[in-house]
Amino acid sequence: MKNDLAINGGPKTLNKNFEWPIFDDKEIRAISEITKSGNWGNPDCAGIVEEFEKDFAAYCGTKYALTCVNGSVALRLALIASGVKPGDEVIIPPYTFIATASIVLEANCVPVFVDIEADTYNIDPVEIEKAITSKTKAIIPVHFAGLSCNMDAIMKIAEKHNLTVIEDAAHAHGGEYQVKKLGSIGHAGCFSFQSSKNLTSGEGGMAITNDDQLYKMMNSLRNVGRVEGGQWYEHHYLGCNYRMTQLQAALLKEQFKRLDEQTKLRDENGRYLADLLGDINGISPLQRYIGETLHTYHIFIFRYDKSKFNNLPKKAFSEMLAAEGVPCFMGYPEPLYKQPLFQEKNFMCYAIPDEVSYKNVMCPVTEKACYEDAVWIFQNTMLGTKKDMEDIASAIRKIQVAMESD
């Protein structure tokens, strides 16, 4: 049976190229029109950028939306604008992209890692409560893979302790929690438009908020410290040029028109695939929250139990599944606090107290996800057909049967 596996020369289970990004002549025309106009910059020629910001704010149900160069900068702007001071603590999960942590360091604050829930891989509100000290000033919950965090619990904790909540919604464009768009529930929400994201212009970012003062400060920080009504060479705050170009905004305006349809398809396929994989012994799709009304499935994640596959290591399983034609990956190799940045405290000029150490940090759920359990399937795969979802399940069963016959 092992000879039937694609990795050993057998036929692939899934023969399909899941293209990304998806575009047509509309995107090409939009870019062409901006190029021909010669008005590429921002803010001197910011028309289409402002149009996209207004459209995105209306879509999310917030007063403001503010574009910038990438999602990392969006988080950085929101955190600094919230008023944190050097040495303040910011609670984050360790199962996320490095930017969620590095922007905390860039704000001269201390990242405090809190473990995730085993069933969702999102930050655990129970562990958040345990980690709060007199120095805690903010929480950055990450809607990982597009799955909403438990925002009711998180907002109650934040209100109780007077903390700022900045939603990292880099995976969650169009996602909903209790019919509210993700990113609109906390004090600010931040998005990425990087190449792999569900809404993309290659690079780019967005911050949304309902808070007037937070918006004004973020707007100044992304525009070299300028303020509304001030002079061009008048700088009030320590900002930089983090502005988005018109070319990016033109792409995003067209891509944005596709978002709802694509999100609904990912959600439908995600539910269907979860049902299919839930019937396979040793495969456990992540659970959805009761309050979640729309999952964006930037990543479809399932937990892998090697004991049901003749103790086949996760890495070998992922390689076999990829060979079968399933676009997959074994996820983060280790928690963020295990990265050399934190283990060696390579913080350079940032004002992190000397007593801060990450040598003994231990988040057991995150470590199990990294080292043993988590397997990712990418978002463009979730734009396939029901037959594609069935083929993914068939590929996993094929591997399991081959391992059982060993």
N, C-alpha and C positions, 0 to 999 in steps of 0.2 A: 504493500500500500504506500510506502514511502516514495516509491518511484513515481507515483501518481502526482506528487506535489510539484508545483511549478518550479520551486527552488531546486529540484532535482531533475528538471527537464520535462516534467509533465505539462499538460495544458493548463493555461490560466483559467481561473473561475470567472473572472471579471475582465472583459476586454473592452475598455472604454477610456478615452482621454477626457477627463473632467476639466474643461478649459476654465481659466481665470486669468485676468478679468474678462467679463462678458461685455462686449461693446459692438456698436455698428456705426453707420454713417453719421448718426446724430452726434456722437462724441467727436468724430473727426471734423464735422462741420463747426461744432462749437469751438474747438481749438483753432481751427483755421480762421474763424471770424476774429477771435482775439488777436491772433498773430498778425493778421492783415491790418487791424486797427492801430497797432503800435502801442496800445495802452496796456502794457503788461504788468505795470507796477501796482503797488498798494502802499499807502493810502492815497497817493495823489490821483490815481485812477481806479478807485475802489468799487465802482458800481456793481459789478457782478459778484464780488465778494460779499458786499452788504446784502445783496438779494438772497444769496445762499444762506447767510446768517439768519435773516428774517424768516426764510422758509423753514430752516431747521428748528428755530425757536418755536415757531407755530406748531410744527410737527410734534415737538417734545412737550408742548404746553408750558413753556417758560417765557419769562419776559425778555430774556437776553440769550444770545448765542454769540460766541466770539471765536473766530478762527485763529489758528496759529500754525507754526511750521510742522509740528508733529504732536502725537498724543502725550509723549513724555513732557514736553514743554507745557501742554495744557494742564497736566497735573501740577507741575512746578508753579505755574502762575497762580493756580487756585490755592495751593497751600501757602505760598508766600503772602498772597493777598488776604488770606484769612487772619493774618496778624501774628503768626507764630514767632517766637523769639529763640535765639541760640540756646540749646540745651533742652528745649521742650521735647516731649515724647509724642510720637505718632504711631498708632497701632496699625499694623498691616499683616496680611497673611504671607507665609513663606513660599506658597505655591502660586507663583505669578512671575511675570517678566521682571527683569532686574530694575526697570525704570520705576516701578511702584516703590522700590526701596531707595534707589539712588537719588530720586528727586527729594526725598526726605533729608538725606545727607547734604544735598546742594542747598537746602534751606537752613543748614546748620542745626538740624534737629536730629533726634535719636530715633531710629527705627526700632520698634518693639514688635517682635514676631509673635503672632498668636496662631495657634494651630487651626486646621480646617476640620470640617465635618466629614466623616468617613463616607457618608452616603451622597454628598453633593460636591465635595472639594471646595466649598466656599467657607469663608471665615466663620468660626464658631462663636456665636454671641455669648455663650456661657464662658468661653475662654477670654473673650474681650473684657467682660466684667471683672474677671480675676486679675487682669493685667493693668488695670487703671490705677494710677498713682496721682499724687498732687502735681506731677509734672506733665501729665497727659493733657494734650490740647486738641488732638484730632484723631479721627479714624478714617482709614481709606479702605472701604470694602471693595473687593474686586468681584464683579459679576463674571466669574471665570467660565470660559467656554460659551458665554451667552446665557448661562443659568443664573437667574436672579438670586442675590443674597436674601436672607431673612430680614428685610428692611424694616418691618414693624418692630422687631426686637432691637435692631441696631439703633433706630431713631429714638426708641424709649430710653436706651442706655445713654445716648448722646444728650438727650434732654435732661436726664437725671444728673449728669455730671458736667453739663454746659460745654459740650465738645462739638467741634465742627466735623461734619461728615462730608467727605469728598468721594463721590462714587467713581471708581475706575471702571468705566463702561467701554473700554477699548474693544471688547468682544461683543458688545451688546446693542449695536445700532438697531433700533426698532423693537427691542425686547420690552416686555411689560410685566409689571408686578401690580396686581389688583387694578388692572387696566391703566395704570400710570406708566408712562414711558420711563425706562431705566435711565438714570442720570438726572431725572427731574425730582427725585424724592429727597435727596440730601440737600445740603447747602449749595453744592456745586456738583456737576457731573462732567466727566472728561472722556473724550472719544479719540480714537486714532483712525486715520485714513491711509495707513501704510499698505503696502502692496497686497498682503494676504487678507486684509480686513474685509468684512462683509460690505462695507461701503468704502470705496478706495479712489484715490487720485495718485497713487504711487507713494506719496508721503503727504502729511498734513495732519492737523489736529483741530479739536473743537472743545470749548468749555461752555457749559450752559448754567444759568442760575436765575433765581428770582430776586436775588438780593442786590439792591441798587448800589450799595457801597462796594460790595465784592466785585461787581461788574466794573465799576469805575476804576478800581485799583488794578484789576486784571488787564483792562483796556490800556491803562497807562504803562504797565510793566511790559506788555508786548509791543509797545510803540515808543521805546527808548525813553520812557519816563515822562512823555508829554501828557498834558491834560486837555480836556475839552475846553475850547475857548482860548487856549494859550498860543504862544508863538511857535513857529517851526523849530527854532533853536532855543527853546525854553524847556528845561528838563527838571521835573520835580522829584522823581523817584528813580531808584536804581534799576532801570529796565534795560531792555536790549531790543534789537529788531527781530521780532519773532513773527512777523506778518506773513500771511499766506499770499501767494501770487494769484493774479486773475486767471492764469492758465489752469491752475489747480481747481479754482472755484468753478470754472467752466466745465471741467470734467465732472466734478461732484454734482453740479446741477443736473446733468444728464443721468449720471449713475443713481442719483437720489430717486429719480422717477421709477427705477426698477426695484427699489428697496422693499417696499411692502409686499409685492408679489413674491420676491425671492425669500423674504423672511417667512411668509406663510408656508411656502413650499418646504423650506428647511424644517420648520416646526412639524409639519405633517409627516415628512420622511423620518424625522427624529423619533416621533412617537411610534411610527410603524417599525423602525429598526429596533427600538428598545423592546417592543413586544416580541420581535423575532429572536433577539439575542437573549432575552430573559428566559427562553425555553432551552437554552444550551447550558448544560451543567458546567460550572466553572466560569461563566461569563455573567457579570452583573452590571448592567447599565446604571449610570448615576441616576438618582431619584430627582424628581422635580418637586418644588415647593407647592403647597396647596394654594398659596397666594399668587403663584406665577401664572399669568394668562397668555404669555407668548415668549417662547424660548428661541433665541436666534441661532443656536447650534453653530457658533463659530468653530467649535470643535465638538464632535460627538465622542464622549469619553465612556469607556467601560472598564471595569475592574476585572483583571485576569487572575485566575487561581491556577497556578501551575500544577497543583496536586491532581487536578482533573485532566491534565494533559501529560501524564507520565513524567511530571517534574521537569518539563521543558522550560528553560529559563525565558523570562519575558523578552529579552533581546532576540533570542532565536525565534520565538513565536512571532514577534513583530516583523522580522525579516522574512519569515515564511508567508505571513499574511500579505506583506507588500509584494512579494513575488507572485502571489495569486491575483494581483492587479488591484488590490485595495489600497488607496492612498492613505497610509497610516504611519505612525511614529510612536516611539515608546515614551514620549513626553519628557519633562524635565529630568535630567539625570540625578539632580540632588536639590535639596532645599536651598533657598537663597542664602541663608545664614552659613551654609557650608562653602559658599563661593570664596575664593582668595580675598576678594575685596573686604569681606567681613572677618574672616579668620585671621588675616594679616593686618587688619585695620589700615588699609591703604587709603586713608581719607584725605591725605594731602593737606590742603589749606582749610579744611572745614573744621568748625569749632565743636568737635565732639568731645565730651568730657573724657579724661584719661581713664577713669574707672569703668567706662563702658567696655564690655567684652562679649564676644559671641562664641567663645570657645566651648561653653557648657550649655548653649541653647539646644533644646531637644523638643521637637514637635513630632511625636510618634506617628500620627496619622499621615502627615506630610511625608515623612521618611518612607513609610510603607508604600505610599502612592508612587514616589520616585523610584524606589529600588525594586519593588515587587509587583505592584498592581496595575498602574494606569497605562492604558493604551488609547491613543488619540486617532480619530479619523477626521480629515480636514473638511472645512466648510463647503468647498466647491463640490465635494462628493455628495453633500446633502441636497444639491440641486438636481440630482439624478432622478431616475424613475423608481417606482415601487419594485420593478424587476431588479434594478441595481441593488436596492436594499436587501432583496432576497438573495442575490448573489453574494453579498457580503456575509450574510449568515451561512450560506452554503460553504464559502471558503473556510470559515472558522470550523464548521463541522468536519470538513475534509481534513483539516490539520488534526483535529481531535481523533478522528478515526485512524489516521496514519500513526499517531502516537500510541494509540491503544494496541495497534497490531505489532508494535515494536517488540 
